[in-house]
Amino acid sequence: MFYSRTLAVSLFILFLAVPVQATYLDDVGYTALVAELGTGVPTGAGISMSQVEAASSENYSPDTAASAFWGKTFTLMSGASGVSSHATTVGTYLYGNSGMAKGVTAIKNWEANDWVSSGFLKTGTNSSPALETQRVQNNSWVGSFGNDDTDQDAVRRFDFTINRDNYVAVVGLNNGSNTTVPNLLAANYNAITVGVSSGIHSRGTTLIDTKGRVKPDIVAPAAYTSYATPIVGAAAAILLQKADSSSIYTNARNSESIKAILMAGATKEEFATWDRTQTRPLDDIYGAGELNVYNSYHILAAGEQNASTSSDAHTTGWDFDACSSSQNKYYFIDVGAGTSLTDVSIILTWNRVITDGIQGGNWGSPQASLADLDLYLYSAEGYSVRINMDRSISDYDNVEHIYQPNLSAGRYAIVVTSSSATSTDFSLAWRSTVEIIPEPATLLLIVGVGGVLLLKGRRRLV
């Protein structure tokens, strides 16, 4: 049994009403996106959401009468509820009228104990999880059944629904840098696990269902992880609306694509200690970096770039494809003479597959299967790869990440490989900034006391 008292103790905050800080809109690039797109900026219009909340004094609903929620429709999925201040603040970030996803109007609200048990996941039963009909699901809570096997059952059911129902799920870490990665729900594979930009969140790696995987996937600027999580959820809604706007973005509607695009858009310059290794794709505190919806929007808008050995991809873009051991996927990029690429960020992600382990009409004992995909960056000549420059080859994560601060003029190839004979769907997203390096004739000649100095300038292509 999942005890509500245990869950309440495990909440991110003690249900204190914390004012929403509008400055986060600047920090995550939303203000810049509005300045560029004006009234054309996506608002999440047409995107539906689920909000799962741990109950406070048996209440799990936001204040539906608040002005932040005027024009919105709420469906209480776990029975009658009074107002939860925590749910109200989370909702303000997630779909509130002053936030990024102000255009979201249809919200389903769940109480976490009900959601994880008989209401949705049906943990510990022989029943299949319920269908998720909403496009974005927010989980700003942590908890545990007190048993690793039961927690694993819940996490696998969660991943199963994401893969089956193709929705974007965001979940938070616990608060406090002295806390460990919680089993529920941060140990997932297919959702997006969120921390805070301050780094004051759970440290270490996953403790169940393959130990040692790095979390979070991404961070956002908020006082608590409860509020960083819906900021990422709101960004997902913006991208989904853009993906719905044209058939050319159809494949961006996949949950893997939104995850890859959000993570590839994340910035690192806020974190002096950010790093990764070839076998650890993400920073062990800041993940892929801080959410930047401006960057992610432009990755999506650049369009899907198909793998090819006869044509070039753009220097920013994304793709949804499939890969097996019999066919690598190549994305050739040309960096023209007199230019360079800076802040080259490449993310590869794919879903873990969960299947039913019980026969005879019952559903239960979910079995997990994870393909092993790897990501490489090569120098290239024409459409042939040459020297391997970087790689991301984790044995147990379902995300790979390459980051290069600078690539000089030349040709390069992003390569996706698989060790599995079975074809695996994946999403790849990448971004970079093109820098123009002045021609030698534009160098400034300065005569000084000690002799002649040549000052070489550069400017950014916008």
LINRA-V172484 format. One record per backbone hydrogen bond with DSSP energy under -1.0 kcal/mol. CO is the residue of the C=O (numbers start at 1). NH is the residue of the N-H. E is the energy in kcal/mol with one decimal. If there is no record, write none. Layout:
# LINRA-V172484
CO&NH&E + CO&NH&E
This chain:
# LINRA-V172484
3&7&-2.0 + 4&8&-2.7 + 5&9&-1.8 + 6&10&-1.1 + 8&11&-1.3 + 21&24&-1.3 + 22&25&-1.8 + 23&27&-1.9 + 24&28&-2.2 + 25&30&-1.2 + 25&31&-1.9 + 26&29&-1.5 + 28&293&-2.6 + 29&33&-1.6 + 30&34&-2.5 + 31&35&-2.3 + 32&36&-1.6 + 33&37&-2.8 + 34&38&-2.9 + 37&40&-2.0 + 38&41&-1.7 + 43&103&-2.4 + 44&47&-2.2 + 48&135&-1.1 + 48&136&-1.5 + 49&108&-2.5 + 50&138&-2.8 + 51&110&-2.7 + 53&112&-2.7 + 56&59&-1.9 + 59&56&-3.0 + 61&84&-3.2 + 62&64&-1.5 + 63&66&-2.0 + 66&69&-2.0 + 67&70&-1.4 + 68&97&-2.3 + 69&72&-1.7 + 73&107&-2.7 + 75&109&-2.8 + 82&61&-1.1 + 84&88&-2.0 + 85&89&-2.3 + 86&90&-2.6 + 87&91&-2.5 + 88&92&-1.9 + 89&93&-1.7 + 90&94&-2.3 + 91&95&-2.9 + 96&99&-1.7 + 101&104&-1.8 + 105&73&-3.9 + 106&49&-2.3 + 107&75&-2.1 + 108&51&-2.9 + 109&77&-3.1 + 110&53&-2.5 + 111&115&-2.9 + 112&116&-2.8 + 113&117&-1.0 + 114&119&-2.7 + 115&121&-3.0 + 116&123&-1.5 + 117&122&-2.9 + 120&130&-2.6 + 122&125&-1.6 + 126&363&-2.4 + 135&168&-2.6 + 136&50&-2.4 + 137&170&-2.7 + 138&52&-2.8 + 139&172&-1.5 + 143&184&-1.2 + 147&151&-2.6 + 148&152&-2.7 + 149&153&-2.0 + 150&154&-2.1 + 151&155&-2.5 + 152&156&-2.6 + 153&157&-2.1 + 154&158&-2.3 + 155&159&-2.6 + 156&160&-2.4 + 157&161&-2.1 + 158&162&-1.9 + 159&163&-2.2 + 160&164&-2.7 + 161&165&-3.1 + 162&166&-1.4 + 168&137&-2.7 + 169&192&-2.4 + 170&139&-2.3 + 171&194&-2.9 + 174&202&-1.6 + 176&179&-1.6 + 179&203&-2.9 + 183&187&-1.0 + 184&143&-1.3 + 185&188&-1.4 + 192&171&-2.4 + 193&217&-2.6 + 193&218&-1.5 + 194&173&-2.0 + 195&220&-1.6 + 196&199&-2.0 + 199&201&-1.9 + 200&176&-1.6 + 206&212&-2.0 + 213&206&-2.2 + 217&288&-2.5 + 218&195&-2.0 + 219&291&-2.8 + 220&197&-1.8 + 224&227&-1.2 + 224&228&-1.9 + 225&229&-2.2 + 227&231&-1.0 + 228&232&-1.6 + 229&233&-2.0 + 230&234&-2.7 + 231&235&-1.8 + 232&236&-2.1 + 233&237&-1.7 + 234&238&-1.9 + 235&239&-2.1 + 236&240&-2.3 + 237&241&-2.1 + 238&242&-2.0 + 239&243&-2.7 + 240&244&-1.8 + 242&245&-1.1 + 246&249&-1.6 + 247&250&-1.5 + 249&252&-2.0 + 250&253&-1.8 + 251&254&-1.0 + 254&258&-2.0 + 255&259&-2.2 + 256&260&-2.5 + 257&261&-2.8 + 258&262&-2.5 + 259&263&-2.3 + 260&264&-2.6 + 261&265&-1.4 + 267&290&-2.6 + 268&271&-2.6 + 271&274&-1.5 + 278&393&-3.6 + 280&277&-2.4 + 283&287&-1.6 + 286&289&-2.2 + 287&283&-2.0 + 289&219&-2.3 + 290&267&-2.4 + 292&296&-2.2 + 293&297&-2.5 + 294&298&-1.8 + 295&299&-1.8 + 296&300&-2.2 + 297&301&-2.8 + 298&302&-1.4 + 300&303&-1.7 + 303&318&-1.2 + 317&430&-2.6 + 318&305&-3.4 + 319&428&-2.7 + 321&426&-2.8 + 323&424&-2.4 + 324&327&-1.6 + 329&416&-2.3 + 330&308&-2.4 + 331&414&-2.7 + 332&313&-3.3 + 333&412&-2.6 + 335&410&-2.2 + 336&339&-1.6 + 338&437&-3.5 + 340&435&-3.2 + 341&407&-2.9 + 342&433&-2.4 + 344&404&-2.5 + 345&431&-1.9 + 346&402&-2.1 + 347&429&-2.4 + 348&400&-2.7 + 349&427&-2.7 + 353&369&-2.3 + 355&367&-2.9 + 364&357&-1.9 + 367&355&-2.5 + 369&353&-2.7 + 372&419&-1.8 + 374&417&-2.2 + 375&392&-2.8 + 376&415&-2.4 + 377&389&-3.1 + 377&390&-1.6 + 378&413&-2.5 + 379&386&-3.2 + 381&384&-1.6 + 384&381&-2.7 + 387&379&-2.6 + 390&377&-2.5 + 392&375&-2.2 + 398&350&-1.6 + 400&348&-2.7 + 402&346&-2.7 + 404&344&-2.7 + 405&343&-1.5 + 407&341&-2.9 + 410&335&-3.4 + 411&380&-2.2 + 412&333&-2.9 + 413&378&-2.7 + 414&331&-2.2 + 415&376&-2.5 + 416&329&-2.4 + 417&374&-2.2 + 420&325&-2.7 + 424&323&-2.0 + 426&321&-2.0 + 427&349&-2.4 + 428&319&-2.6 + 429&347&-3.0 + 430&317&-2.3 + 431&345&-2.1 + 433&342&-2.6 + 434&461&-2.2 + 435&340&-1.9 + 436&459&-2.2 + 439&442&-2.2 + 440&443&-1.7 + 444&455&-1.5 + 446&453&-2.7 + 448&451&-1.1 + 451&448&-3.3 + 453&446&-2.0 + 455&444&-1.4 + 459&436&-2.4
